[in-house]
């Protein structure tokens, strides 16, 4: 007598027996569904590395507030560095200028140059017509200009970073003049 596999139909027109999913799969998928529904998952910006297209794709899922939260003092330096590198790719990068200028004036050898570079990149990309078309709040620009000017005038800041932040101030002044 030959044994038939449970997947093979015993007789034409009959269905194979129904197989239930493993209880472990049910538990895993249920925990993923409840964890994803309760809170928005934090994106790992470090996975993008230095690839600007990948950074932009990941940043589109975050708002400026979430990215700003990743710049906070108590977080690991790699996470903060990823957030700094992602800052120019946000929808409203002008809102991140002030915290970036503050970080550029810091003494962290890893974060300060990245923050100065990101602030400069954001200020260089800002255009008055684009800001008006986006209906962006221009109230953040004077605060960013003051924060950058304090860093540029600080003699304890590395000379190259002070110069880069001074260029950022000049770009913000030119933007205000338009």
N, C-alpha and C positions, 0 to 999 in steps of 0.2 A: 504494500500500500504506500502511495506517495503522499508526502506531507505538502500541504500548500502553504505558501506564505500568507500572512494576514493582509498584505497589500493587494494580493491578487484576488480577483473576484471568484467566488466559488461557483456561481451560476450566472449566466447572462441575466442582466436586469437587477442584480442584487448589489447592494453597496458594501464596501469593506467596513469592518467595525471601526467606530469612531475612537480616535486616540486623544486622550486628554493631555494638555501641556503639563510639563513638569511643574511641581509646586514651587520649585526654586525660581523658575522663570516668572511665574505669577508674582512672587514676592519681589523680585528684582524690578520688574516693570512697574509694579504698583509703587515702589519706593521712588523710582525715577519720576513717575508722573506726579506724585505728591510733592516731591522736592522741587520740581520745575514749576509747579503751579503756585507754590507758596511764595517764592521769591525769584527774582530775575537772576539767572546765573551770572556770575562774574566772569568776564572774558579774560582769557590769558593773553595779554598783549605781547608777552615775551615770545610766544610761538611765532609771531610774524617776523621777528628779527629786525633787520634794517630794510626790508623790502617795502618800499612806499605803497605799492599797490595792495599788498596784503594788510598793511597798517590801515589804509583807508577803508578797506572792506570790513575789518574788525571794528573800526571806530564808528562806522555808520550804525552799528547796533547800540552804541553807548550814547548817552547825552553828555553834555559838558559837566553836569553835576557829578556823574559817575566817574568821569575822568579826573575831575578835581579831587574827588575822594581818594583816588589812587596816588595823588601827589602828597598826601599827608605825611607828617613827620615820622610816625611810628611804624610805617610799612617798610618792607625790605627794599634795599637800594635797587635791586634788579626790577622790581615791580614799579617803583617810582621812575626809573630810567625808561622803561617801556612806555609809561604814561607821558613822559616828557617828549619822547620821540613821536608819539601819536598825536600830540597836541595840535600841530599845524593842519592835521587832516580832519578836524572836527567841523561841524556845520557852522559854529560861531566861535572861531578861534580867538577873536578879540577878547572874549570873556576870560581867557586863560593867561592873558599877558601879564597881569599883576602878579599872580603866584609864580609865574615863570621868572619874572624879573627878581622876585625875592629869592628864589632858588639860585639864580645866577650870581647873586651877591653872597651866597653862602660859602662855606669853606670845604665842602665836599668835592674832592678832586674828580669824581665821576659825574656827579649831577650838575655841578655849576656850569661846565662848558656845554653840556647838552642843553641845559635850560637857556643859556645865552643864545645858542644857535637857534633853538626853536623859537624864542621870542623874536629874534632878528628875522627869521623866515616868515613868521606870522605878520610882522609889521611891514615887511617888504611886499607881501601879497595883498595887503589891505588896500582897497580903492574906495574912495568916497561914493562913487556912483553905485558900486556893487553893494556897499553897506546900506545905502538908501533904498536900493531895489529889494534887498532882503528885509527891509524895515528893522534893521539891527539897532539895538540901543547904543547910542554914542556916548552914554554916560560913563561907560567903563574906560574909555580912552584917556580922559584926563588923569584918572587914578593910576592907570598903567604908565602914563608918561611921568608922573611924579615918582612912582616906584622905580622906574628905570633910571630917572635922573639921580635919585639917591644912590643907586648902585654905581652909576657912572662916576659920581663925585667921590665915592668912597675910596680912599687911598690904600685900604687893606685888601681890596679886590685885585686879583691878578690883572696885570696891565692889558693883556690881550682880551680878556673878558670885559674889562672896563671900556675898552675901545669898541668892542662889538655892541655892548649895551648903549654906548653913546651914539652909535649909528642907528640903533633902534629908536632912541629918543628923537633923533633928527628926522627919521621917517614918520614918527607919530606927529611931530610938529608940522611937517609938510602936509600930512593928511588933514590935520586940523585947519590948515591955511586954505585948503581947496574948497 
